[in-house]
Amino acid sequence: MQVISADYAGFCQGVENALKLTLAEVSKGRKVYTFGPLVHNDHVLQHLADRGVRVADDLQGLEENVSVVIRAHGVLPEVYRCLQSLKNVAIVDATCPFVKRMQKIAHRHAQKDYNVIIYGDSLHPEVQALLGWSGEKASVIAPQQNEMPEKTSLSKAILISQTTQREDGFWALAEKLKKVYPELKVENTICRATMLRQDAAAKLASTVDLMLVVGDPRSANTRKLTQVCREIVRTY
């Protein structure tokens, strides 16, 4: 039996950077919390827990003299403000640069009275943070959602995407939305690392008899890679 590894396998640079920053805080001898799970991968979370890293689901009652790591998915603006108001708390911002760019795009266009339309999973922490940066001028359309939003009082609209979504679905949605907003502005915010991994997985899937996607089922990246491969070959 021949086993072939896909090109571009492994964590993206954003996750690698978040892990590096978190472990750097641990090496300083500080108590370290991550605001929410750093990544959707139980093996990695256990690795961090073994090194004393704790997960904070809220900031109430957080002790002093700790480091709080903002995960790659980013957080709501009010979380930043709350952290900044706490005494003796070191903020370690590990937000992925692609995600931070997307937050700025959403915030800037919301301030210019654009309807910000997000292609993605409304329950994902990255999208939740994006909604916060967009104020009240944002809506989410999930993959495979058939009904299009009614045109709001805002005449302008911009379409952006959760970084881990599939590009074909994003562009298909853009074409549909142009019937509602003829002057729709489209910003492809899907992460390049995501696209490279999905393309590499599809290419490999077309040449083998079986695909194994190694990852955590809670991970959006893992689920998308599995979906891509399953459309081509038997996949687990």
Secondary structure, DSSP 4 states (H G I P E B T S, - for coil): ----PPTT-S--HHHHHHHHHHHHHHHTT-EEEEES-SSS-HHHHHHHHTTT-EEESS-TTPPSSEEEEEPTT---HHHHHHHHHSTTEEEEE---HHHHHHHHHHHHHHHTTEEEEEES-TTSHHHHHHHHHTTTSEEEE-TT--SPPPP-S--EEEEEE-TTS-HHHHHHHHHHHTTT-TT-EE-----HHHHHHHHHHHHHHTT-S-B---S-TT-HHHHHHHHHHHTTS-B-
